[in-house]
Amino acid sequence: MELLFFVSAFIAEVIGTIAGFGSSTIFLPLALFFVDFKTALILVAFFHIFGNLGRITFFRHGLDKRLLLMFGAPSVILTILGALLVNYTPQNILKLCLGIFLLIFSIISFIKPNFKFSASKKNAVIGGSLSGFLAGLIGTGGALRSAFLTSFNARKNVYIATAAAIAIAVDIIRIPIYFGSGFLEQKFYIYIPALFVIAIAGSYLGKKIVDKIPQKMFRKVVLAAITLIGLKFIYDGMVFLL
């Protein structure tokens, strides 16, 4: 089971790098097949921050400080609220929320591959707040963050650096809250250094092969997989409610 967990993490990082999604969007649903929701939240948060460290290091000179402040500040604040609410929400309800989020994201991405919001300070604050809240509550807000950030038409290196910096800030804020709430048992501590190595290796491999496959077709396959996983979690959540 441990081997499959780490293999899933590696695949998620490779796919996330190639397809342009955050690795947490792909890895969190997969992690739930091996561990409970709260354990998955904190392990995926560590994995997510490791994957973004390389990007922020390489593209650090592309940071857009104005966008980082407008988007990042509300994102961090609402992350705290979302993370604190995890303790008061049944895990099956959280799975249902995650499933709905993944389904909506995949449907919109299928119908409008270039979907984005209008570029404005108001939308930056709204996007930062919503994506931060989702990241804290269900462990994945990167897809929504991307939809808002891409509207500002930043150069590729600026977009990558700014998105990575915001993601790291969000993870740094929510991880201590998860720890303080007792989400991670001591037996899982050994997973953290392993996830660091896997995140770096998966990101490296993803960058190597990104130009060797049809990007649009691969993205559609990934979206189809996310749709199926989302439907499964919606079904599990509805069964619990009924």
Secondary structure, 3 states (H helix, E strand, C coil): CHHHHHHHHHHHHHHHHHHCCCHHHHHHHHHCCCCCHHHHHHHHHHHHHHHHHHHHHHCHHHCCHHHHHHHHHHHHHHHHHHHHHHHHCCHHHHHHHHHHHHHHHHHHHHHCCCCCCCCCHHHHHHHHHHHHHHHHHHCCCHHHHHHHHHHHCCCHHHHHHHHHHHHHHHHHHHHHHHHHCCCCCHHHCCHHHHHHHHHHHHHHHHHHHCCCCCHHHHHHHHHHHHHHHHHHHHHHHHHHHC
